[in-house]
Amino acid sequence: MTKEISKTVLTEFDTLNFAKELIPEIEAGDVIALIGDLGSGKTYFIKAFCQCLGISYVTSPTFTIVNTYTKGNNKIYHFDFYRINSLSELINTGYNDYINDPEAIVFIEWADLFKKALPGKRVEIIITMNKDHTREIKFIRRDE
Amino acid sequence: MIVLGIESSCDETSVAVLRESGEFETEVLSNVISSQDFHKLFGGVVPELSSRAHIQQVLPLVKEALKKAGTTLEEVEVITATAGPGLIGALLVGFMFAKSLALATKKVFIPVNHIEGHIFSGFLGGEKPEFPMLVLVVSGGHSLLLLVKSFTEFARLGTTVDDAAGEAFDKVSKLIGLGYPGGPKIQRYAERGNPLAIPFPVSELKGRYDFSFSGLKTAVLRYVEKHYPERHIPEQDLPNIAASFQYAVIRALTRSVKRALKEYRVKSVSLVGGVAANKPLREAIAEIGNNQNVRVFIPGFEFCGDNAAMIAFRGYTLYKSGYGSDFEAETFPALPEAGWGEIVNGEQ
């Protein structure tokens, strides 16, 4: 069973509004795989989502691999697979512990680089850049 | 006093030995790094992130560092290690090793914040910076500007709101087809290019001293899409793109430094972190120092990237400032939301 919601956005403000719309769709324990090219706005989407939860200090985890943000009862793990070379390297970061934390929402940038590492039950956020500078953001909940 | 430092917060395992040579002054006796590849020091290439790699390297590196320093473990008085921020698996290896070693050999153990290690790395050169000091930390994972009043008082003035400076170099390098390592490749192409050829933007932000590099990355992407729809950039066009991008990064960083120099009366400016290896950035900061009559301190290349000498030095300054052994300390993957280098506004 899958559920899909899509939106075409032009500005950062549009992305923020769409993130706000998706807040009720996402709960603790969810793993959210972000897929999109360099510069498509993956980090910005997560920043916008976190902003809706009152978390204001989201930065790119490309170098740090995983960032942790907490605010009140909300706990977010923000992963980036961009610099990961192998599945074993990923496992060595403690990845399984992070994604199995029932109290946290886990975001994963460049998730398509290690599809094998993703749980079957997950949310995908697919961002496509259009020629006219708009972006299509697609939310898909997969229950495989 | 001899100090041993261990750093394992991310890609590199590094061990250093320092000897006290004066009040808050040390001599680096050894500073060994698991991968001595200069390019890696510039921020992000072929990472070896597995904690297993750190486990395999830490003991041989400690032995090598002591041997190179011409000393023995018995002579060491203080053992320091990076406690965070960093990758938890990587941090734990160096930290637990150092803690256990100190406990077993009854030595002082001082946990060190990795960013504080960078902040004071300007002291590792020959000359000693004077406080108050403005410090620009720019690396693959961190970009921040701080006002440092002493070894125990400092405040964050600004930080990146998205990507770190080193990350921007790597990602744009990939975007224009230059690949890894982004820093040195862009610098090399930029040498033959005109920095004013393409007016890439420097965004104005809510925080006067903050930086943003994500918008710049998108601007380069848009430029490439517009002028090279096939995504193939001819070799002769690369220097101008590289130079213009690099110039935009330098403008963003120097803008914050110039603003801070107007507001705060400081005696020194220090440029630290992996991106401090970038020559035009070093020159731009040196020039600001010249114009404003402030002395500039930039550590040598070996102390720019992640290294244990800066961790040992930071541990040493904490010990000298009255901090004692802390065997209760634990690793921390992220900086606390509050309570570390609180952002100050206005007065000094």
HADDOCK unambig.tbl for C-alpha pairs under 7 A between the chains (distance, minus, plus):
assign (segid A and resid 39 and name CA) (segid B and resid 217 and name CA) 6.59 0.50 0.50
assign (segid A and resid 39 and name CA) (segid B and resid 218 and name CA) 5.35 0.50 0.50
assign (segid A and resid 58 and name CA) (segid B and resid 162 and name CA) 6.96 0.50 0.50
assign (segid A and resid 59 and name CA) (segid B and resid 161 and name CA) 6.12 0.50 0.50
assign (segid A and resid 59 and name CA) (segid B and resid 162 and name CA) 4.39 0.50 0.50
assign (segid A and resid 59 and name CA) (segid B and resid 163 and name CA) 6.10 0.50 0.50
assign (segid A and resid 60 and name CA) (segid B and resid 162 and name CA) 5.66 0.50 0.50
assign (segid A and resid 60 and name CA) (segid B and resid 163 and name CA) 5.16 0.50 0.50
assign (segid A and resid 63 and name CA) (segid B and resid 44 and name CA) 6.86 0.50 0.50
assign (segid A and resid 63 and name CA) (segid B and resid 140 and name CA) 5.91 0.50 0.50
assign (segid A and resid 63 and name CA) (segid B and resid 141 and name CA) 4.96 0.50 0.50
assign (segid A and resid 64 and name CA) (segid B and resid 86 and name CA) 6.37 0.50 0.50
assign (segid A and resid 64 and name CA) (segid B and resid 87 and name CA) 6.51 0.50 0.50
assign (segid A and resid 64 and name CA) (segid B and resid 141 and name CA) 6.02 0.50 0.50
assign (segid A and resid 67 and name CA) (segid B and resid 334 and name CA) 6.81 0.50 0.50
assign (segid A and resid 68 and name CA) (segid B and resid 334 and name CA) 6.61 0.50 0.50
assign (segid A and resid 83 and name CA) (segid B and resid 47 and name CA) 6.90 0.50 0.50
assign (segid A and resid 89 and name CA) (segid B and resid 49 and name CA) 6.07 0.50 0.50
assign (segid A and resid 89 and name CA) (segid B and resid 50 and name CA) 5.08 0.50 0.50
assign (segid A and resid 92 and name CA) (segid B and resid 50 and name CA) 5.26 0.50 0.50
assign (segid A and resid 92 and name CA) (segid B and resid 51 and name CA) 6.20 0.50 0.50
assign (segid A and resid 92 and name CA) (segid B and resid 89 and name CA) 7.00 0.50 0.50
assign (segid A and resid 93 and name CA) (segid B and resid 50 and name CA) 6.81 0.50 0.50
assign (segid A and resid 93 and name CA) (segid B and resid 89 and name CA) 5.71 0.50 0.50
assign (segid A and resid 94 and name CA) (segid B and resid 89 and name CA) 6.76 0.50 0.50
